Amino acid sequence: MKFLVWKMGLNRINDKSAGLLLLLLIIIAIFFLKGLSTHTGVADVPCPNPIFVQVEGDVQHPGAYAFCSPPKLKELIRKAGGLRHVPSDAVADRTLIEGTKVTLDYDGKRYEISESEMSPFHKTTLGIPISLNRESEEGLTAIPGIGQSLAKTIVAERANRGGFKELDELRSVPGIGQKLYARIKPYLTL
């Protein structure tokens, strides 16, 4: 009977060892595959204050990309894996600003390039401030701590004032106290 208990104990140890070995192999695989996941094949240089620009449409890898300085359109396309149909030379180059969303549509002959702002939800996630004077009521709800009714109150106050001149004026909006103001201020700009 004791032999059977001892044998079962060894099986448990072997099961635990096998599980730990499998976990270790997964961690090692993730470590080595991490370098292969970059689209450019070259590790990006970290920036103290990255600038984010989003691209969608006819590129290999749509998404938001970080740059150390305002990128050119061709640089964004290159980072997104290139265009799907024609070489990047077919697109006129221009400098992009932070928070821009570029959409590239190909109609079979030429590219239609449109620029707009990223959604406020993308901006908040990436740490890009949202314009207090331009953002919609729905867009303001992307800021943690601002719900639908408070966003409506902010938009109404903005209309009454003809726009905010300073961020501190937001403290006079009903429902925004000292703590909430301190929490939402980093997400806002004029």
C-alpha positions as CSV (number, residue, x, y, z in Angstrom):
1,M,0.0,0.0,0.0
2,K,2.8,2.4,0.9
3,F,4.5,1.6,-2.5
4,L,1.3,2.7,-4.3
5,V,1.2,6.0,-2.5
6,W,4.8,6.6,-3.1
7,K,4.4,5.8,-6.9
8,M,1.4,8.2,-7.1
9,G,3.5,10.9,-5.4
10,L,6.2,10.6,-8.1
11,N,3.5,11.0,-10.8
12,R,2.4,14.2,-9.2
13,I,5.9,15.5,-9.1
14,N,6.5,14.5,-12.8
15,D,3.2,16.2,-13.8
16,K,4.3,19.4,-12.0
17,S,7.7,19.2,-13.6
18,A,6.3,18.7,-17.0
19,G,3.9,21.7,-16.5
20,L,6.8,23.9,-15.4
21,L,8.9,22.8,-18.3
22,L,6.1,23.6,-20.7
23,L,5.6,27.0,-19.2
24,L,9.3,27.7,-19.4
25,L,9.3,26.7,-23.1
26,I,6.4,29.0,-23.8
27,I,8.1,32.0,-22.1
28,I,11.3,31.3,-24.1
29,A,9.4,31.1,-27.3
30,I,7.6,34.4,-26.6
31,F,10.9,36.1,-25.9
32,F,12.4,35.0,-29.2
33,L,9.3,35.6,-31.3
34,K,8.8,39.1,-29.9
35,G,11.6,40.4,-32.1
36,L,9.9,38.9,-35.2
37,S,6.6,40.8,-34.6
38,T,7.9,44.2,-35.8
39,H,6.8,45.1,-39.3
40,T,10.0,46.8,-40.3
41,G,12.3,44.1,-39.0
42,V,14.3,46.7,-37.1
43,A,13.7,47.5,-33.4
44,D,12.2,50.9,-32.9
45,V,14.1,53.5,-31.0
46,P,12.2,54.5,-27.9
47,C,11.1,58.1,-27.7
48,P,10.6,60.0,-24.5
49,N,7.4,61.6,-26.0
50,P,6.2,59.6,-29.0
51,I,3.9,61.0,-31.6
52,F,1.1,58.8,-32.7
53,V,-0.5,58.7,-36.2
54,Q,-3.1,56.2,-37.4
55,V,-3.4,54.7,-40.9
56,E,-6.1,52.6,-42.5
57,G,-7.3,51.5,-45.9
58,D,-5.0,50.1,-48.5
59,V,-1.9,49.3,-46.4
60,Q,-0.5,46.0,-45.3
61,H,-0.9,46.6,-41.6
62,P,-3.4,49.3,-40.6
63,G,-3.1,50.7,-37.1
64,A,-1.6,53.5,-35.0
65,Y,2.1,54.0,-35.1
66,A,4.6,55.8,-32.9
67,F,7.3,58.2,-34.2
68,C,9.9,60.3,-32.5
69,S,9.1,63.4,-34.6
70,P,6.2,64.3,-36.9
71,P,6.4,61.7,-39.7
72,K,6.1,62.1,-43.4
73,L,3.2,60.2,-45.1
74,K,5.7,57.8,-46.9
75,E,7.3,57.0,-43.5
76,L,3.9,56.1,-42.1
77,I,3.2,53.9,-45.1
78,R,6.6,52.2,-44.8
79,K,6.0,51.5,-41.1
80,A,2.6,50.0,-41.9
81,G,4.2,47.5,-44.3
82,G,3.7,49.4,-47.5
83,L,0.8,49.9,-49.9
84,R,-1.1,46.8,-51.1
85,H,-1.3,47.7,-54.8
86,V,1.4,50.1,-56.0
87,P,4.7,51.4,-54.8
88,S,4.7,54.1,-52.1
89,D,6.3,56.5,-54.7
90,A,2.8,56.9,-56.2
91,V,1.7,58.8,-53.1
92,A,2.6,62.5,-52.6
93,D,4.6,63.0,-49.4
94,R,3.6,65.4,-46.7
95,T,4.2,65.9,-42.9
96,L,1.6,64.6,-40.6
97,I,0.7,65.9,-37.1
98,E,0.0,63.9,-34.0
99,G,-3.5,62.5,-33.6
100,T,-4.0,62.4,-37.4
101,K,-5.8,59.4,-39.0
102,V,-4.9,58.9,-42.7
103,T,-7.2,56.8,-44.9
104,L,-5.7,55.5,-48.2
105,D,-8.3,54.3,-50.7
106,Y,-7.2,52.8,-54.1
107,D,-9.8,52.9,-57.0
108,G,-7.7,50.9,-59.4
109,K,-5.9,53.9,-60.9
110,R,-4.9,56.3,-58.2
111,Y,-5.0,56.8,-54.4
112,E,-7.5,58.9,-52.6
113,I,-5.9,60.2,-49.4
114,S,-8.0,61.7,-46.7
115,E,-6.9,63.0,-43.3
116,S,-9.0,63.3,-40.2
117,E,-8.5,63.2,-36.5
118,M,-8.2,59.9,-34.6
119,S,-11.3,59.0,-32.6
120,P,-11.2,60.4,-29.0
121,F,-11.1,56.9,-27.7
122,H,-7.9,56.2,-29.6
123,K,-6.4,59.5,-28.5
124,T,-7.2,58.8,-24.8
125,T,-5.7,55.3,-25.0
126,L,-2.5,56.7,-26.6
127,G,-2.2,59.6,-24.2
128,I,-3.0,62.3,-26.8
129,P,-4.9,65.2,-25.3
130,I,-8.5,65.9,-26.6
131,S,-9.5,69.4,-27.6
132,L,-11.9,70.8,-25.0
133,N,-13.2,73.4,-27.5
134,R,-13.6,71.2,-30.5
135,E,-14.6,67.7,-29.2
136,S,-18.1,66.5,-29.5
137,E,-20.2,65.5,-26.5
138,E,-19.7,61.8,-27.3
139,G,-16.0,62.3,-27.7
140,L,-15.7,63.9,-24.3
141,T,-17.1,60.7,-22.8
142,A,-13.8,59.0,-23.8
143,I,-12.1,60.7,-20.9
144,P,-12.2,58.6,-17.7
145,G,-14.5,60.3,-15.2
146,I,-16.7,62.1,-17.8
147,G,-20.1,60.5,-18.4
148,Q,-22.8,61.4,-20.8
149,S,-24.6,64.0,-18.6
150,L,-21.3,65.7,-17.6
151,A,-20.2,65.9,-21.2
152,K,-23.5,67.5,-22.1
153,T,-23.0,70.1,-19.4
154,I,-19.5,70.8,-20.6
155,V,-20.6,71.3,-24.2
156,A,-23.5,73.6,-23.0
157,E,-21.0,75.7,-20.9
158,R,-18.6,75.8,-23.8
159,A,-21.4,77.2,-26.1
160,N,-22.4,79.8,-23.4
161,R,-18.8,81.0,-23.1
162,G,-18.0,80.9,-26.8
163,G,-15.3,78.4,-26.0
164,F,-13.0,78.0,-23.0
165,K,-9.9,80.3,-22.9
166,E,-8.1,78.3,-20.2
167,L,-8.4,74.7,-19.0
168,D,-8.9,76.1,-15.4
169,E,-12.3,77.5,-16.5
170,L,-13.5,73.9,-16.5
171,R,-13.7,74.0,-12.7
172,S,-16.7,76.3,-12.9
173,V,-18.7,73.6,-14.7
174,P,-21.3,72.1,-12.4
175,G,-20.2,68.6,-11.4
176,I,-16.5,69.2,-11.8
177,G,-14.8,69.5,-8.4
178,Q,-11.2,69.8,-7.5
179,K,-10.5,66.0,-7.6
180,L,-12.3,65.3,-10.9
181,Y,-10.6,68.3,-12.5
182,A,-7.2,67.0,-11.4
183,R,-8.0,63.6,-12.9
184,I,-9.3,64.8,-16.3
185,K,-6.9,67.7,-16.9
186,P,-4.1,65.5,-18.4
187,Y,-6.5,64.3,-21.0
188,L,-7.4,67.8,-22.3
189,T,-6.0,70.6,-24.3
190,L,-7.5,73.8,-25.8
